[in-house]
Amino acid sequence: MDSPANSQKTVSDDEEIDYSIKPEFYDSDLDVKDELWMVKKRDGRTSDAVLSCPACFTTVCLECQRHEQYVTQYRAVFVVNCKVDENRVLQHNSTPPSIVGKRTRDSEKQEAGSADGERLNPVVCSTCSTEIGVFDSEEIYHFSNVIPSEP
């Protein structure tokens, strides 16, 4: 039986790669192409942030507006990778906007039934089903459980 010292020399993958040939999946212009795609998607409009799901980092919004008072909350009309849970209706009863979309006690957010509150549907990430905000009766998404990044 040969010992490891007497066996044939093992060739690493690095020694088999020809670096003089451009890699098949490399695109040096990818950042420029991505930026042009984003400009086209926004159609000249600006955004305060690009929002991602906190659990799986899937992009959920490319164009949003930050809340004036609660800087960790955003609102948007156009979203991606989101699902509105139409089976659940939440009741917003004059509670501060800081808790919209967060899990709260039943006294603060109740199932639909009260006449004096705004009806909200939970919004979840379509990739991992994490609750990331709410959808109101005016068809505006309000995000509170998201990760913002520079637009």
KEKE-3310 file (N, C-alpha, C; in steps of 0.2 Angstrom, whole numbers, plus 5000, padded with zeros to 4 digits):
npx = (5004:5003:5010:5004:5014:5021:5011:5004:5006:4994:4983:4978:4962:4965:4976:4972:4964:4963:4968:4969:4959:4943:4931:4916:4904:4906:4904:4909:4902:4890:4886:4883:4873:4863:4861:4855:4844:4837:4834:4826:4815:4810:4806:4811:4807:4811:4818:4817:4823:4828:4819:4821:4816:4817:4820:4824:4830:4825:4821:4808:4803:4806:4804:4800:4793:4799:4793:4788:4789:4792:4805:4809:4799:4790:4781:4773:4767:4769:4775:4786:4788:4779:4765:4748:4739:4724:4715:4716:4710:4715:4711:4713:4714:4715:4728:4745:4755:4767:4765:4759:4758:4766:4767:4755:4745:4729:4720:4725:4726:4713:4703:4693:4678:4675:4668:4674:4687:4702:4703:4715:4726:4737:4754:4765:4781:4783:4792:4797:4786:4786:4780:4779:4773:4758:4743:4733:4716:4716:4724:4738:4754:4761:4776:4785:4793:4806:4821:4830:4840:4852:4846)
npy = (4994:5011:5025:5041:5050:5044:5043:5048:5065:5077:5086:5103:5112:5125:5124:5119:5128:5140:5155:5165:5165:5173:5172:5162:5167:5180:5197:5212:5224:5223:5230:5243:5239:5235:5247:5255:5247:5249:5263:5263:5256:5264:5275:5288:5293:5296:5287:5284:5273:5256:5241:5227:5210:5205:5192:5183:5192:5195:5207:5218:5230:5243:5257:5269:5279:5286:5287:5302:5305:5292:5284:5271:5266:5264:5269:5263:5261:5253:5237:5222:5204:5202:5197:5200:5196:5191:5184:5187:5201:5216:5227:5244:5254:5270:5269:5274:5276:5270:5257:5250:5236:5229:5216:5216:5218:5211:5221:5233:5230:5223:5210:5212:5222:5232:5248:5260:5260:5259:5247:5234:5224:5211:5211:5200:5192:5185:5175:5169:5170:5179:5191:5208:5220:5231:5232:5245:5252:5261:5256:5256:5251:5248:5247:5240:5230:5228:5228:5242:5249:5259:5268)
npz = (5000:4996:5004:5008:5005:4995:4985:4969:4964:4969:4960:4961:4959:4955:4948:4936:4930:4917:4917:4907:4899:4898:4911:4910:4916:4920:4920:4917:4915:4923:4934:4929:4920:4929:4936:4925:4923:4935:4935:4923:4928:4939:4932:4932:4944:4962:4976:4994:4999:4996:4999:5009:5013:5030:5034:5023:5014:5002:4989:4992:4989:4977:4976:4987:5001:5015:5032:5039:5053:5060:5057:5054:5046:5031:5016:5001:4984:4974:4973:4975:4975:4986:4996:4999:5013:5012:5019:5032:5042:5049:5062:5063:5077:5080:5085:5088:5073:5074:5078:5068:5059:5067:5079:5090:5106:5107:5111:5105:5091:5083:5077:5062:5063:5072:5070:5069:5065:5054:5041:5038:5029:5032:5025:5017:5014:4999:4996:5009:5018:5029:5039:5034:5034:5031:5022:5016:5015:5005:4996:4999:5003:5019:5026:5040:5045:5039:5029:5026:5012:5003:4989)
capx = (5000:5007:5009:5002:5020:5023:5006:5005:5005:4987:4983:4972:4958:4968:4981:4969:4960:4966:4966:4970:4952:4938:4926:4910:4899:4909:4901:4912:4897:4884:4884:4880:4867:4859:4858:4851:4837:4833:4832:4820:4810:4808:4804:4813:4805:4816:4815:4821:4826:4826:4817:4821:4813:4822:4822:4827:4834:4822:4819:4801:4801:4811:4802:4796:4794:4800:4788:4791:4791:4794:4810:4810:4793:4790:4775:4774:4761:4772:4780:4788:4789:4774:4758:4743:4735:4717:4711:4716:4709:4716:4708:4718:4710:4718:4734:4750:4758:4773:4764:4756:4762:4770:4763:4753:4740:4722:4717:4727:4724:4708:4700:4688:4672:4674:4666:4678:4694:4704:4704:4722:4727:4744:4758:4770:4786:4781:4797:4797:4780:4788:4775:4783:4769:4751:4740:4727:4710:4718:4729:4745:4758:4765:4781:4788:4797:4810:4828:4831:4846:4852:4843)
capy = (5000:5017:5030:5048:5054:5041:5043:5053:5072:5079:5093:5107:5115:5131:5123:5117:5134:5144:5162:5169:5165:5177:5167:5162:5170:5186:5203:5218:5229:5221:5236:5248:5237:5235:5254:5257:5243:5252:5269:5262:5253:5270:5280:5295:5295:5294:5283:5285:5266:5249:5238:5219:5206:5204:5185:5180:5197:5196:5214:5219:5237:5247:5264:5270:5285:5285:5290:5308:5304:5286:5283:5264:5264:5266:5267:5262:5259:5248:5232:5216:5199:5203:5195:5203:5191:5193:5180:5191:5208:5219:5234:5249:5259:5276:5268:5277:5273:5266:5250:5247:5231:5225:5211:5219:5215:5211:5228:5238:5228:5218:5207:5217:5221:5238:5253:5266:5260:5257:5240:5233:5217:5209:5209:5195:5191:5180:5170:5166:5172:5184:5197:5214:5226:5230:5235:5248:5252:5265:5252:5258:5247:5252:5243:5242:5225:5227:5231:5247:5250:5265:5267)
capz = (5000:4995:5009:5005:5002:4989:4980:4964:4966:4968:4956:4963:4954:4953:4943:4930:4927:4912:4919:4901:4896:4902:4914:4906:4919:4922:4916:4920:4915:4926:4939:4924:4917:4935:4937:4920:4924:4941:4932:4919:4933:4943:4927:4934:4951:4967:4982:5000:5001:4993:5005:5008:5019:5036:5035:5017:5011:4995:4988:4992:4986:4974:4976:4993:5005:5022:5036:5042:5060:5062:5052:5052:5042:5024:5012:4994:4980:4969:4977:4972:4980:4992:4995:5004:5016:5012:5024:5039:5042:5055:5063:5066:5081:5083:5088:5084:5067:5076:5079:5062:5056:5072:5083:5096:5109:5104:5113:5100:5084:5083:5070:5059:5067:5074:5064:5070:5063:5047:5039:5036:5028:5033:5019:5019:5009:4995:4997:5015:5022:5035:5039:5034:5034:5030:5015:5019:5011:5000:4992:5000:5007:5024:5028:5046:5047:5033:5030:5020:5009:4999:4983)
cpx = (5004:5005:5007:5008:5022:5018:5007:5003:4998:4987:4977:4968:4961:4973:4978:4965:4965:4964:4967:4963:4947:4933:4920:4904:4901:4906:4904:4907:4890:4882:4880:4873:4861:4856:4854:4844:4833:4831:4826:4814:4806:4805:4805:4811:4811:4813:4820:4825:4824:4825:4818:4818:4819:4824:4826:4831:4831:4820:4811:4798:4807:4810:4797:4797:4794:4795:4792:4793:4794:4799:4812:4804:4793:4783:4777:4767:4763:4777:4781:4789:4785:4768:4754:4739:4728:4712:4711:4715:4711:4713:4713:4714:4714:4724:4740:4753:4764:4772:4761:4760:4766:4765:4761:4747:4733:4719:4719:4726:4719:4706:4695:4682:4670:4672:4670:4685:4696:4705:4711:4722:4735:4748:4764:4775:4783:4786:4797:4791:4781:4783:4780:4779:4762:4749:4734:4721:4711:4723:4736:4748:4762:4770:4784:4793:4801:4817:4829:4839:4846:4850:4848)
cpy = (5006:5022:5037:5051:5050:5041:5049:5060:5074:5086:5097:5110:5121:5130:5121:5122:5138:5151:5167:5170:5169:5172:5168:5166:5177:5192:5209:5224:5228:5227:5241:5246:5237:5242:5256:5253:5247:5259:5268:5260:5259:5275:5287:5297:5293:5290:5284:5278:5261:5245:5230:5216:5204:5197:5182:5185:5198:5204:5214:5225:5241:5255:5265:5277:5283:5289:5296:5308:5298:5283:5276:5262:5267:5265:5267:5260:5253:5243:5226:5211:5199:5200:5198:5197:5193:5189:5183:5198:5211:5225:5238:5254:5264:5274:5272:5273:5269:5259:5246:5242:5227:5221:5215:5215:5215:5218:5233:5236:5222:5215:5212:5216:5228:5243:5259:5266:5258:5250:5239:5226:5216:5208:5205:5194:5185:5174:5166:5167:5176:5190:5204:5220:5225:5234:5238:5249:5257:5262:5255:5253:5251:5246:5245:5236:5223:5230:5236:5247:5256:5263:5267)
cpz = (5000:5001:5005:5002:4996:4983:4974:4966:4964:4965:4958:4957:4951:4948:4936:4927:4923:4913:4913:4898:4901:4905:4911:4909:4922:4917:4920:4920:4918:4931:4934:4922:4923:4936:4932:4921:4929:4938:4928:4923:4936:4938:4929:4941:4956:4972:4988:5002:4996:4999:5004:5014:5024:5037:5029:5013:5003:4995:4988:4989:4983:4975:4982:4996:5012:5026:5039:5049:5062:5056:5050:5048:5036:5021:5005:4991:4976:4973:4973:4977:4986:4990:5001:5006:5017:5016:5031:5038:5049:5056:5066:5070:5084:5087:5085:5078:5069:5077:5073:5059:5061:5076:5089:5100:5106:5105:5108:5093:5085:5076:5068:5063:5070:5069:5064:5068:5056:5046:5036:5035:5029:5026:5021:5013:5005:4994:5003:5020:5028:5034:5039:5034:5033:5024:5018:5013:5005:4995:4992:5005:5013:5027:5035:5048:5041:5034:5024:5018:5005:4992:4977)
residu = (MET:ASP:SER:PRO:ALA:ASN:SER:GLN:LYS:THR:VAL:SER:ASP:ASP:GLU:GLU:ILE:ASP:TYR:SER:ILE:LYS:PRO:GLU:PHE:TYR:ASP:SER:ASP:LEU:ASP:VAL:LYS:ASP:GLU:LEU:TRP:MET:VAL:LYS:LYS:ARG:ASP:GLY:ARG:THR:SER:ASP:ALA:VAL:LEU:SER:CYS:PRO:ALA:CYS:PHE:THR:THR:VAL:CYS:LEU:GLU:CYS:GLN:ARG:HIS:GLU:GLN:TYR:VAL:THR:GLN:TYR:ARG:ALA:VAL:PHE:VAL:VAL:ASN:CYS:LYS:VAL:ASP:GLU:ASN:ARG:VAL:LEU:GLN:HIS:ASN:SER:THR:PRO:PRO:SER:ILE:VAL:GLY:LYS:ARG:THR:ARG:ASP:SER:GLU:LYS:GLN:GLU:ALA:GLY:SER:ALA:ASP:GLY:GLU:ARG:LEU:ASN:PRO:VAL:VAL:CYS:SER:THR:CYS:SER:THR:GLU:ILE:GLY:VAL:PHE:ASP:SER:GLU:GLU:ILE:TYR:HIS:PHE:SER:ASN:VAL:ILE:PRO:SER:GLU:PRO)
# end
